[in-house]
Amino acid sequence: MDSGHVTTPFGRRSMTFAVLARQRQISKSAPDTKRNKWKLFRAVCEAREALNVSDRSLSVLDALLSFYPSEELYAANDLIVFPSNAQLSIRARGMTAATLRRHLAALVDAGLILRKDSANGKRFARRSRAGEINEAFGFNLAPLLSRAKEIEDIAAKITADREFFQATRERITLCRRDITKLIQLAIDGCVEGEWSQLHDRFRTFLASLPRRPSLDELQFLLSRLVDLRTTIIKLLDGHDKMQNMCARESQNERHIQDSQTQSSNESEAEQEAPPTRTCGSPANAEAAKKEHLSVNEALVDPLQFLKPAVALDTVLRACGEIHPYGPGGSIRSWRDLLTATAVLRSMLQISPSAFHQACLVMGPENAGAAIACIFERGGQINSAGAYLRDLTRRAKQRQFTIKPMVSALLRSKALTS
């Protein structure tokens, strides 16, 4: 669109400053901008709440995009589609004319399309004798393309927040399981302590969570559960050390008694007397110790592997290429890093299942750092998805952490600088 050209609406529809600003925005967009229309549409669907667009309006946008002949939306081309209401209604799943008009107006208000009305308000195209379109009147898809980067950033942030939300819920589930089984172990093993009060605290923490919690509320609950779980483990470890000391003292006492001369009657009496076992006896202590060790082996702390293994600023120094993909072109927190990796995953063709498994094994922050390192290495890795799955498999076997990977990138940068 020429910088001096402005299209005003037909009929009773009035011109607004918002429409004028969008037309100016289109005129200033880069002419080499292009996007796959269906990938861009999926990004709009992901960001629909932030864009204030309903699902019915998205159905109309889907129908409008189907009338554009090419798969690629290219800023240098004419992005105007001109279907009649009857054709548009058929592709919008039989939507009535009144509903269709309402949702078309909603798309215009959301800044995703613009009207280019003819003199009589009809939608049509003028063609040359060769059949090429010289001028068209209808709906302009250029606003959708000019806002592509903004829409993709919003969609990436929503995707990253959703995945981080899911990972936090899974970490809470693991912590809940650990607390429940460790308290049950303490009760069954007759470990001294205020276990009923600890269990009541545990239930109070869970009851404080609303039915539809936010991410911040989940993270707060997770921190409280981790602290409670750490307290329980310390109590069990203290009990375990005490039992070991009692067992050693008992063995030393029996050794001293056996070294003394005893009469045959006393020996026979001691042999006939059955051993009395109580909750604190060495035999029960040894059994409780074995059970405690077996449960601790089964409940190896999953959260110690889910915490960030490297500081965020270290990751950002090693992976400078990821900065432009963060919200607003910068990364200031782990959440910003995960937002950036949500964009990079589609570029690197990493499937959601591969990233989800990496989050479960390594933690979302470490998984995001791994993707940043993979992106930084660029052409050295043939298949980013397969490489991430291999890192996940090695991390599950405790054969991989992100720290050496980041350190190697820092060393290579130091050598080239």
N, C-alpha and C positions, 0 to 999 in steps of 0.2 A: 504494500500500500504506500502510496506517495505520502511524504511527510505533511503535505499541505491538504491532503484529501480527507474529508470527514463524511461518513454516511449517517444520515439521520433516519429515524424510524418512520414507517408509513402510518397514516391514519391518526387515531387518537393517542397513540403511544407518544409520550413526551421524551425529549432528549434529556439525559442526565449527565452529570459530571463523571460518574463512574463509567458510563459507556464511552465518553470522550477520552478518559484516561486509558481505558483498555485499547482503544483504537490507536492511541499514541504509543502504547507499549508494544503493540504488534509492529508498528512502523520502525521501532528501534531494535527489534530482535535481529539476531545474526542470521544472514541469509543461508548459511550452511547448516543450520540446525535441522536435525531430522531424528525421528523416533519411529519404532514399530508401533503401529496404532493400537494393537491388541495388548502389547506389553504396557503401553502407557495407560490404556483403559484399566488393566488390572491394578496399576498403581493408584488410579483414581478411586477404584473400588476399595482399596485398602485404606485410603485417606478420606473416605467419604464423610465421616463425622467431622473431621477438621475443616473440610470444604463446605460443610452444611448442605449436603446433597442427599436426597432420599434414595432408596433402592428403586423406586418407580422412575425417578428422574434418570437413574443410571440405565434403566432399560431403554429409555428414549435416546440417551447418548449412544448406547450400543447400536441401536437401529440407525442413527445418523452416521456412525462410523462405517456401517456395512454398505452405505451408499457411496463411500469414497472408493474409487476403483483400485488404488494401489495399497499395498501393505505398509508402505512407508509414508509417514507424514513429513513432507519436505518443505521448509520455509520458502524456498525459491518458487515452488509451484503454487497454483491457485487452489486454496483449500476450502472451496465453497461447494456444498452439496445442495441440491434443489429438489428433493422429493416432494410429491404432493401429500396432503394430509392422509389420503386414502392409502397410499403406498407406505407411508410412515406408520400408520395404524396397524397394518398387516405385520410389519416387521417388529412392532412393539407389542406383539402378542394380543392383538385385537383391542388395543386401548381406544376408548371413545374419544371423539374429537375434542370435547370440553376438557377431559383429563389430559389429553395430549398438549393442548395449548397451555394448560397450567404448568406442566412439567418442562415445556420448552422455555417458558418464562423463568422458571426456577434455575435452569441451566444458564440462562443469560445473566440472571442476578448473581449466580455463583462465579461468574467470570470464566466459564469454560467454553462458551460459544458466543458469537455475535450475529445479529441479524444484518443482512445486506438486502434491504428492500428495494424492489423496483418501483417505478412510477405508479403502478396500479396495485402494488402489494403482492403480485403474483410471483411464484418461484419458477424460473426458467433459465435457459442458457441460449445465448446467440452463438451460432456456429458459422465458420467460414465455409466456402465451397468444398474445401478439403475435409470437412468434418471436424475440424479443431474448434474448441471452445474459445471464443474471443472474449466474452463477458458472461458472467453468471450471477444470478440473484437467488438468494436462499439463506443458508446458515453457514457462517464462516467458522471453520475449526481452528483457525490460527491462534486464538487465545489459549486453547488447550496445548498447542505445541510451544508457545512462548512461555508458558508456565510449567513446562515439563520438568525442569530441574527442581523447582520448588515442590511440585507434586511428588516427585521421586524421593526427595529428602524427607518429606512428611511421612510417606509410606514406609521408608526405611526406618525412621525413628519409631513408628508404631509397631513394626515387625520386631525390632530389637527389644522394645519394652515388653512386648508380649512373650518373647522367648525368655527374657530375663525374669519375667513374672513366673513363667512355668518352671524355670530352673530353681527359683527361690522356693516355690511350693514343694518341689521334689526334695530339696534340702531340708525343709521343715518336716516332711514325711519321714526321712531318714532319722532325723534327730528325735522325733516323737517315738519311733520304734526303739531307738537305743535307750531312751529314758525309761520307757515302759519295761523293757526286758531287764535292764540293770537294776531297777527298783525291785522287780520280782525276784531277781537273783539274790539281792540283799535280804529280802524277807525269808526266802526259802533257806538261805544259808545262816540264818539267825545272827546276822550282822547287827551290832548295836548302832543305833542311830534313829533320828526322828523321820523315819521313812514315810509315815502317814502324812506328816506335815509337808514333806517334800512332794509327795504325790498330790496333795491338795493344792500346792503352789503350781504344780504342772497343770492341773485341771483348770485353775484360775486363769493361767496364761492362755490356754486354748479357748476358754469361754469369752475372753476379752476380744477375740477376733470377730469383726462383723461378718455378716453373711456374704457380702461382696466386698472383700478388703481391697485396698489400694496396694500398690507396690511398696510404698513407704511403710504401711502397716505390717505387711508381710516381713519386710526386712527387720523391723523392730521386734516382732515376735521371734524371728529366727535368732537374733542376738540374745534375747532372754532365754530361749531354750538351750542355746549353746552354753551360756553361763551356768544354767542349772545342770546340764549334762556334765560339765567340767567339775562342778561341786560333787556330784554323785561319784564320778570316777575317782576323785581324790579321797573320798570316804572309803571306797572299796579298796583302793591301793593302801591306805593306812591300815585297814583291817587285815589285808593280806600280809603286810610287813609284820604286824603284831603276831599273827598266827605263825609266821616263819620263825620269829624269835622264840615263841613258846615251844614250838616243835624242837628247836635246837637245844633249849634249856632242858626239856624233858629227856632228850637223847643223852645229854651229858650226865643228868642225874641217874639214869638207868645204868650208864657205863660205870659210874662210881660205885653203885650198889652191887653190881655184878662182880666187881673186882674184890669185894670184901668176902671173908670166909663166912659161910652161912651153914647152919646145921641142916641135916637132911630133913628133919621135921618141918623147919621153916620153909625150906625149898619146896617140899611136897605141899605144904599149906598154900604157898604162893601159886603153885601150879594148879591146885584144885580151885582156887578162888577165881571166879569168872571176872573178866575185865568189865568195868563199868564205863559206859560211854555217855558223855553228855555233849551239849552243844559246843562246849569249849574244849573237849578232849582232843589229844593229838590226832587220833584216827579220824575224827570228824573234821578237824582242821585241815588235814591233808586232802580229804575228799572235797571239802569246800574250796580249797586252793585249786585243785585240778579242775573243778567245775568253773571256777572264776576265770582261770586261764583259758579254758576252752571257749567260754562265752566272749572273753576279750579278743581272742583270735578271730571269732566269727564276726565281732563287732569292731573291726579295725576302723578307726576314726575316718569316715569318708570325707569329713569337712577339712581335714588337714591337707588333702590333695585338691580341694576345691577353692582354697584361698589363692589370691594372686601370688604367684611365685616370684614375680619381678615387679618393681615399682613402675607406675604408669609413665613417669617421665623418662625412665630408662627405655621402655618400649618405644616411646615416641622419638627418642634420639636415635634408636636403631632403625626405626621404620618411618622415615620422613615422608615417604610417598603417600601415606594414608591420610595426612592432614587435610587435603582439599575435600575429602569425602565426609568429613564430620559436619555436624550442624553449623551452618554459617561459615564453613570453610576452616574450622578449627576444632581441636579436641581438648577438652578441659577436664573430663572425668571418664571413668570406666564406661559409664552409660553412653557417652558420646562415642567412645571407641567401638562399642557394640553396634551403635547406629551406623557408623561408617562401615563396619564389616558386613552389615546387612546389605549394603549396596555392593560391596566387593564380592559377596558370595555369588550373586547372579553373574557378575563379570567373569569370575573364576570357574563358573559352572560347578559349584559345590552344592550338593543337594541338601534340602532341609533336614533329612534324616541323618546325614553324615555330621552336620553341625550339631544337631540335637544330641547324638551319641557322644560327641566330643564334649559338650557341656556337662553331660552326666558324669563322664569319667574325669575330666580335667577341671571342670568348673567353667562358667561362662566367660570370666575374665581371661583365664588362661587360654581358652579356645579362641577368643577374639584376638589375643596376642599372637597365637599360632597362625591365624589367617593373615594378620598384618605382616608377619615374617614371610609367609608364602608369597604374598603380593609383592613384598620388597624384593624377593629373589627373582621375580619375573620369569624370564624365559628359561631359567635353570630347572624348572619343574614342569614336566610334560602334562601331568594330570593332577591338578590341585585337589580334587575330590578324593582320588585314590591315596594321595600323599597324606591328607588329613585323616583318613580312615586308618592308615598305617601308624600314624602318630598316636591315634586314640588307642589302637590295639597295644602298642608298646607302653603307653601310659597306664593302661589297665594292668599290665604285668610289672609295673613299677620300673620300667626300663627307659622312661622318657620323662623329662620335665622341660618346661619352656625356657628356663634360665640359660642353659648352654646354647640354645638356638639364638637367643637374643644377644648373648655375649659374642658369638661368632660373627653376627652382623656388625656389632660395634667394632670388633677388631678389623674386619674387612674395610669399614669406613675409615678407620684410623690409618690403615696402610695406604689407601687411595688418596687421602687428603694431603 
